[in-house]
Amino acid sequence: MRHPILTALVFTSLAAPLAAQARPAAPDSSDLPWPTGTFSILAYDPVTGEIGGAVQSRVFSVGNGVLNAEAGVGASATQAIVDVGYGPRAIALLRQGISPEQVVKSIWESDPDPRPKDWTKEGRQFAVIDAKGNVYAYTGPKATPWAGNKSCSGSHHCTAQGNILAGSAVVDSMVARFERTPGHLAYRLVAALEGGQSAGGDTRGMESAALVIVKKDGGVWLHNDTVLRLQVDDSPDPIAELRRLVEKAAAVKQIPKAP
């Protein structure tokens, strides 16, 4: 469910889709920001208490800015016309017990919109999940189309969102694949990305992907809350590489093997 004043989704594309095999152009000398056509998912596993997220984009090293997560607190994804400050602020507000809906609305409404002409807050896409699995997502009216989000239903806890996508089928497929995939959260998150890609994904193609899962003391070392943190920065098939790394983590007993 979105804030009623923030539901329009149509906007002229900020960057024309690139050919499937072309690399994205580097930012030019005018120092304009770099939009991220991206699809991501945030999720919570009520059985294990793990919180996580995964993302894929046709930009270099998308994992550096989109996902934030803290064990026992929640996670966020900030994308499209990105303000990376949204992520840490979301985690700080979640620590105070503020709901994901109020976190999203508070951060967006207090955004001073410092670059309205070329990096407007009307184009931001922002999703939050808390440590109980409550979710809320916002897609700005100037996020590059197709842009939108969808939440899981029933006993599942997730939100999928994206921009510069082939269409609504991308987020629909992400949620459907997440809901029907068994096993550890890592496999479910990767399956969601695979589902999104199978429905057309980012219309410009693929380049990078990332995944993070947290749980209090859930990592392999002492006082480590990071179950998994994986990043594929430049690959012709980053989702396949992300799956390989998840399977490697299972092979070394960092996570359970797939059922």
C-alpha positions, 0 to 999 in steps of 0.5 A: 500500500502506498501513500495516496499522494505518491502513486502516479507512475508515469514519467519520461525516461531519464536514460534510454534503455541500452542494448542488451550487451552494451555496458552502461555509459559512464557519467559525463563531465557535467557531473549529473547523477547516475540513475539506477534501473533496478529490481530488488526484494526485501524479506523476513523469515519468521521461522529463523528470524532472518531479515534480508534483501537482494538486488539486480541492476544494469549499473556497475556495483549496485550493491554499494548503495541500494541495500541496508540491513541490521539484525533484529531491526529491519532492512531497506532498499533505496533505488531509482533516483537514489539518495543513499542517506535514506537507508541509514535513516530508515534503520535508525527510525526502525530502531525506535520502533517506528513502523515501515509505513511511517519510516518511508513517509517521514523520510520522503516528506522531510527530504529537502529535494536539493536537486529537483531539476535533475535528481528529484525526490519525486523519482525516488523508490524506497522500501522498508521491512521491519523485524516482524515482517511488516513492509511498506514501499513507495514508488515516486511519480517520476521514477523511470517507467515501468516502475512499481512495487508489490508485497507478499501475501498471507504468511509470507513477508516481502516487498518487491520493487523496481524501475526501468522494468519490462512491466508489472510482471517483473515484480509479480514474478518476483513475489510469486517465485519467492512465495513458492520457493522452499528452503533458506532465505538466501535461496528464496531471495535469489529465486525472486531475482531469477523470477524478475529476470525471467519476466523481462527484468531491467529493460537495459539488461544485467550487470551487477547484483547483491544479497544481504541476510542478517540475524543476531549472532547468525554469522560464522564468527563471534558476534557476527550478525551477517549471515551472508553479504554477497556482491557481484559487481560486473558480470554478464549474468550476475544473478547466476553468479549470485546463485553460485555464491549462495551454493558455495556458502551452503557447501562450506556450511555457512547456510543450510543446503537447498532442500 
